[in-house]
Amino acid sequence: AWEKRTDIRWEPGDLHTARLIVEGPEGEIPITVGFDPHTGFPAYCSADRYKATGPKVGWTGRFSDWRRFDGGVLAPGRFDVQWADEPSPWIEIRTTSVSPNAEIHDALRLGWDAFRKVDGGRRRLARPVPGARTRKR
């Protein structure tokens, strides 16, 4: 999904890590991605992020329970995210199904509208990547 994007690039790390560089509002954001030495699958990603106002705080997302879902899609069944200054994850995501090539524009529009309502239109929201293909379910 990221092959043709010009705002994302990979840099080599050590034997089990790499750096993912993404463009953010303040410039480049380096993200360390760690890979499980037994499976080669991504195991975690970490970066310094703004939690709210103030200095950046360490942020780590952990991928686990990798498996094949419907359509043969290989994905993590669990993703947990934790701030370095908090004792436990602030979000735990469990994936129960995956729908390859599903039409998502209506769902994204609902999300954009909800963010605008809460944010008052102050932030610029991400839009789908130009040329990205989606299909009806």
MIDOSE-1310 file (N, C-alpha, C; in nm, 2 decimals, decimal comma, always signed):
residues 137
awek	+0,08/-0,12/+0,00/+0,00/+0,00/+0,00/+0,09/+0,13/+0,00; +0,21/+0,12/+0,04/+0,29/+0,24/+0,06/+0,40/+0,25/-0,05; +0,40/+0,16/-0,15/+0,51/+0,16/-0,25/+0,51/+0,28/-0,33; +0,40/+0,34/-0,36/+0,40/+0,45/-0,45/+0,38/+0,59/-0,38
rtdi	+0,38/+0,59/-0,25/+0,37/+0,71/-0,17/+0,51/+0,78/-0,16; +0,51/+0,91/-0,19/+0,63/+0,99/-0,18/+0,65/+1,05/-0,04; +0,55/+1,04/+0,05/+0,56/+1,10/+0,18/+0,61/+0,99/+0,29; +0,65/+0,87/+0,24/+0,69/+0,77/+0,33/+0,81/+0,70/+0,28
rwep	+0,91/+0,67/+0,36/+1,02/+0,59/+0,32/+1,08/+0,51/+0,43; +1,15/+0,40/+0,40/+1,21/+0,31/+0,49/+1,36/+0,34/+0,49; +1,42/+0,33/+0,61/+1,57/+0,33/+0,63/+1,61/+0,21/+0,70; +1,73/+0,16/+0,67/+1,77/+0,04/+0,74/+1,80/+0,06/+0,89
gdlh	+1,78/-0,04/+0,97/+1,82/-0,03/+1,11/+1,92/-0,14/+1,14; +1,89/-0,22/+1,24/+1,98/-0,34/+1,27/+1,91/-0,46/+1,22; +1,95/-0,58/+1,28/+1,90/-0,71/+1,23/+1,75/-0,72/+1,24; +1,69/-0,66/+1,35/+1,54/-0,68/+1,37/+1,46/-0,55/+1,37
tarl	+1,52/-0,44/+1,33/+1,45/-0,31/+1,32/+1,48/-0,24/+1,19; +1,39/-0,14/+1,16/+1,40/-0,05/+1,05/+1,34/+0,08/+1,10; +1,36/+0,19/+1,02/+1,30/+0,31/+1,05/+1,21/+0,35/+0,94; +1,09/+0,38/+0,98/+0,98/+0,43/+0,88/+0,98/+0,58/+0,90
iveg	+1,00/+0,65/+0,80/+1,00/+0,80/+0,80/+0,87/+0,84/+0,73; +0,78/+0,91/+0,80/+0,66/+0,97/+0,75/+0,66/+1,12/+0,76; +0,59/+1,18/+0,67/+0,58/+1,33/+0,67/+0,47/+1,36/+0,77; +0,49/+1,46/+0,86/+0,39/+1,50/+0,95/+0,38/+1,66/+0,94
pege	+0,29/+1,71/+1,02/+0,28/+1,86/+1,01/+0,40/+1,94/+1,05; +0,49/+1,88/+1,14/+0,61/+1,95/+1,18/+0,73/+1,90/+1,10; +0,71/+1,82/+1,00/+0,82/+1,77/+0,92/+0,83/+1,61/+0,93; +0,95/+1,56/+0,91/+0,96/+1,41/+0,91/+0,94/+1,36/+1,05
ipit	+0,87/+1,24/+1,06/+0,85/+1,17/+1,19/+0,92/+1,03/+1,17; +1,03/+1,01/+1,25/+1,09/+0,88/+1,24/+1,02/+0,78/+1,34; +0,99/+0,66/+1,29/+0,92/+0,56/+1,36/+1,01/+0,44/+1,36; +1,05/+0,38/+1,47/+1,12/+0,26/+1,48/+1,02/+0,14/+1,47
vgfd	+1,05/+0,05/+1,37/+0,96/-0,06/+1,36/+1,05/-0,19/+1,39; +1,00/-0,26/+1,49/+1,07/-0,38/+1,53/+1,00/-0,51/+1,47; +1,08/-0,60/+1,43/+1,03/-0,72/+1,37/+1,06/-0,85/+1,45; +0,96/-0,94/+1,47/+0,98/-1,06/+1,54/+1,09/-1,14/+1,48
phtg	+1,19/-1,18/+1,55/+1,30/-1,26/+1,49/+1,26/-1,40/+1,44; +1,15/-1,45/+1,49/+1,10/-1,59/+1,45/+1,01/-1,58/+1,33; +0,92/-1,48/+1,32/+0,83/-1,48/+1,21/+0,86/-1,37/+1,10; +0,94/-1,27/+1,14/+0,97/-1,16/+1,05/+0,85/-1,06/+1,04
fpay	+0,74/-1,08/+1,12/+0,63/-0,99/+1,11/+0,66/-0,87/+1,20; +0,60/-0,75/+1,17/+0,62/-0,64/+1,26/+0,57/-0,68/+1,40; +0,65/-0,64/+1,50/+0,61/-0,67/+1,64/+0,57/-0,54/+1,72; +0,64/-0,43/+1,68/+0,61/-0,30/+1,75/+0,65/-0,19/+1,66
csad	+0,60/-0,07/+1,69/+0,65/+0,05/+1,63/+0,65/+0,15/+1,74; +0,75/+0,24/+1,74/+0,76/+0,34/+1,85/+0,81/+0,47/+1,79; +0,77/+0,57/+1,85/+0,81/+0,71/+1,81/+0,78/+0,80/+1,93; +0,84/+0,92/+1,92/+0,81/+1,03/+2,01/+0,70/+1,11/+1,95
ryka	+0,59/+1,12/+2,02/+0,47/+1,19/+1,96/+0,42/+1,29/+2,06; +0,34/+1,39/+2,01/+0,27/+1,48/+2,09/+0,15/+1,42/+2,15; +0,14/+1,41/+2,28/+0,02/+1,35/+2,35/-0,09/+1,45/+2,36; -0,05/+1,57/+2,38/-0,14/+1,69/+2,40/-0,04/+1,81/+2,38
tgpk	-0,06/+1,91/+2,47/+0,03/+2,02/+2,47/+0,16/+1,98/+2,55; +0,27/+2,04/+2,52/+0,39/+2,01/+2,59/+0,49/+1,93/+2,51; +0,59/+1,87/+2,57/+0,69/+1,80/+2,49/+0,64/+1,67/+2,44; +0,71/+1,61/+2,35/+0,68/+1,48/+2,29/+0,70/+1,38/+2,40
vgwt	+0,62/+1,27/+2,38/+0,62/+1,16/+2,48/+0,64/+1,03/+2,40; +0,72/+0,93/+2,45/+0,73/+0,81/+2,38/+0,60/+0,74/+2,36; +0,58/+0,68/+2,25/+0,46/+0,61/+2,21/+0,49/+0,48/+2,15; +0,43/+0,37/+2,19/+0,46/+0,24/+2,13/+0,34/+0,16/+2,10
grfs	+0,33/+0,11/+1,98/+0,22/+0,02/+1,94/+0,27/-0,12/+1,92; +0,20/-0,22/+1,98/+0,25/-0,36/+1,97/+0,15/-0,44/+1,89; +0,20/-0,51/+1,79/+0,12/-0,60/+1,71/+0,14/-0,75/+1,76; +0,03/-0,82/+1,77/+0,04/-0,96/+1,81/-0,07/-1,04/+1,75
dwrr	-0,07/-1,17/+1,77/-0,17/-1,26/+1,72/-0,19/-1,25/+1,57; -0,08/-1,25/+1,50/-0,09/-1,25/+1,35/-0,15/-1,38/+1,30; -0,24/-1,36/+1,21/-0,31/-1,48/+1,15/-0,37/-1,44/+1,01; -0,42/-1,54/+0,94/-0,49/-1,52/+0,81/-0,64/-1,50/+0,84
fdgg	-0,69/-1,40/+0,79/-0,83/-1,37/+0,80/-0,90/-1,41/+0,66; -1,03/-1,39/+0,65/-1,10/-1,42/+0,53/-1,03/-1,36/+0,41; -1,03/-1,43/+0,30/-0,96/-1,38/+0,18/-0,81/-1,40/+0,18; -0,76/-1,47/+0,29/-0,62/-1,49/+0,30/-0,53/-1,38/+0,35
vlap	-0,60/-1,27/+0,40/-0,53/-1,15/+0,44/-0,45/-1,18/+0,57; -0,32/-1,16/+0,57/-0,24/-1,18/+0,69/-0,24/-1,05/+0,77; -0,28/-1,05/+0,89/-0,29/-0,93/+0,97/-0,28/-0,96/+1,12; -0,24/-0,86/+1,20/-0,24/-0,88/+1,35/-0,38/-0,89/+1,40
grfd	-0,41/-0,98/+1,49/-0,54/-0,99/+1,55/-0,55/-0,89/+1,67; -0,44/-0,84/+1,71/-0,44/-0,74/+1,83/-0,33/-0,63/+1,80; -0,37/-0,51/+1,84/-0,28/-0,40/+1,84/-0,31/-0,32/+1,96; -0,20/-0,30/+2,05/-0,22/-0,22/+2,17/-0,12/-0,10/+2,16
vqwa	-0,17/+0,01/+2,21/-0,08/+0,13/+2,21/-0,07/+0,19/+2,35; +0,05/+0,22/+2,39/+0,08/+0,27/+2,52/+0,17/+0,39/+2,51; +0,14/+0,49/+2,59/+0,23/+0,61/+2,61/+0,33/+0,57/+2,72; +0,46/+0,62/+2,70/+0,57/+0,59/+2,79/+0,54/+0,63/+2,94
deps	+0,46/+0,74/+2,95/+0,43/+0,79/+3,09/+0,30/+0,74/+3,15; +0,25/+0,63/+3,09/+0,12/+0,57/+3,15/+0,15/+0,42/+3,18; +0,08/+0,37/+3,28/+0,11/+0,23/+3,32/+0,05/+0,12/+3,24; -0,04/+0,16/+3,15/-0,11/+0,05/+3,07/-0,15/+0,11/+2,94
pwie	-0,18/+0,03/+2,84/-0,22/+0,08/+2,71/-0,35/+0,17/+2,72; -0,35/+0,27/+2,63/-0,47/+0,36/+2,63/-0,57/+0,31/+2,53; -0,53/+0,22/+2,44/-0,62/+0,16/+2,34/-0,57/+0,01/+2,31; -0,67/-0,07/+2,31/-0,65/-0,21/+2,27/-0,74/-0,25/+2,16
irtt	-0,69/-0,28/+2,04/-0,77/-0,31/+1,92/-0,76/-0,46/+1,90; -0,88/-0,52/+1,88/-0,89/-0,66/+1,85/-0,96/-0,67/+1,71; -0,89/-0,73/+1,62/-0,94/-0,74/+1,48/-1,02/-0,88/+1,48; -1,14/-0,87/+1,44/-1,22/-0,99/+1,43/-1,25/-1,04/+1,29
svsp	-1,24/-0,94/+1,19/-1,25/-0,98/+1,05/-1,18/-0,87/+0,97; -1,15/-0,91/+0,85/-1,09/-0,82/+0,75/-1,17/-0,84/+0,62; -1,20/-0,72/+0,56/-1,27/-0,72/+0,43/-1,19/-0,66/+0,32; -1,11/-0,74/+0,25/-1,03/-0,69/+0,14/-1,10/-0,61/+0,04
naei	-1,05/-0,50/-0,01/-1,11/-0,42/-0,12/-1,25/-0,37/-0,09; -1,28/-0,35/+0,04/-1,41/-0,30/+0,08/-1,42/-0,15/+0,05; -1,54/-0,11/+0,01/-1,56/+0,03/-0,01/-1,56/+0,10/+0,12; -1,48/+0,20/+0,14/-1,47/+0,27/+0,27/-1,50/+0,41/+0,27
hdal	-1,53/+0,47/+0,16/-1,55/+0,62/+0,15/-1,66/+0,66/+0,24; -1,77/+0,59/+0,25/-1,88/+0,63/+0,34/-1,84/+0,63/+0,49; -1,76/+0,53/+0,53/-1,71/+0,52/+0,66/-1,61/+0,63/+0,69; -1,53/+0,66/+0,60/-1,43/+0,77/+0,62/-1,50/+0,90/+0,63
rlgw	-1,60/+0,92/+0,55/-1,68/+1,05/+0,55/-1,74/+1,06/+0,69; -1,80/+0,96/+0,75/-1,86/+0,96/+0,88/-1,75/+1,00/+0,99; -1,63/+0,94/+0,97/-1,52/+0,97/+1,06/-1,48/+1,12/+1,05; -1,46/+1,17/+0,92/-1,42/+1,31/+0,90/-1,52/+1,40/+0,96
dafr	-1,65/+1,37/+0,94/-1,76/+1,46/+1,00/-1,75/+1,46/+1,15; -1,73/+1,34/+1,21/-1,72/+1,34/+1,36/-1,60/+1,42/+1,41; -1,48/+1,41/+1,34/-1,37/+1,48/+1,38/-1,39/+1,63/+1,37; -1,45/+1,67/+1,26/-1,48/+1,81/+1,24/-1,57/+1,87/+1,35
kvdg	-1,67/+1,79/+1,39/-1,76/+1,83/+1,49/-1,69/+1,85/+1,62; -1,60/+1,76/+1,66/-1,53/+1,77/+1,78/-1,42/+1,88/+1,78; -1,35/+1,88/+1,66/-1,23/+1,97/+1,65/-1,27/+2,11/+1,60; -1,39/+2,13/+1,56/-1,43/+2,26/+1,51/-1,36/+2,30/+1,38
grrr	-1,31/+2,20/+1,31/-1,25/+2,23/+1,18/-1,11/+2,29/+1,19; -1,05/+2,29/+1,31/-0,92/+2,35/+1,33/-0,80/+2,27/+1,26; -0,81/+2,14/+1,26/-0,71/+2,06/+1,20/-0,74/+2,01/+1,06; -0,64/+2,00/+0,98/-0,65/+1,94/+0,84/-0,65/+1,79/+0,86
larp	-0,76/+1,73/+0,81/-0,77/+1,58/+0,82/-0,71/+1,51/+0,70; -0,65/+1,40/+0,72/-0,60/+1,32/+0,61/-0,71/+1,28/+0,51; -0,67/+1,27/+0,39/-0,76/+1,23/+0,29/-0,71/+1,10/+0,23; -0,79/+1,02/+0,16/-0,74/+0,90/+0,09/-0,62/+0,93/+0,00
vpga	-0,54/+0,84/-0,02/-0,42/+0,85/-0,11/-0,48/+0,86/-0,26; -0,44/+0,96/-0,33/-0,49/+0,97/-0,47/-0,45/+0,84/-0,55; -0,54/+0,80/-0,62/-0,52/+0,67/-0,70/-0,55/+0,55/-0,62; -0,57/+0,56/-0,49/-0,60/+0,43/-0,42/-0,73/+0,37/-0,46
rtrk	-0,74/+0,24/-0,48/-0,86/+0,18/-0,53/-0,94/+0,11/-0,41; -1,07/+0,13/-0,42/-1,16/+0,06/-0,33/-1,27/+0,00/-0,41; -1,33/-0,10/-0,36/-1,44/-0,17/-0,43/-1,55/-0,19/-0,33; -1,67/-0,20/-0,39/-1,79/-0,23/-0,30/-1,78/-0,36/-0,24
r	-1,84/-0,38/-0,12/-1,84/-0,50/-0,05/-1,92/-0,61/-0,11
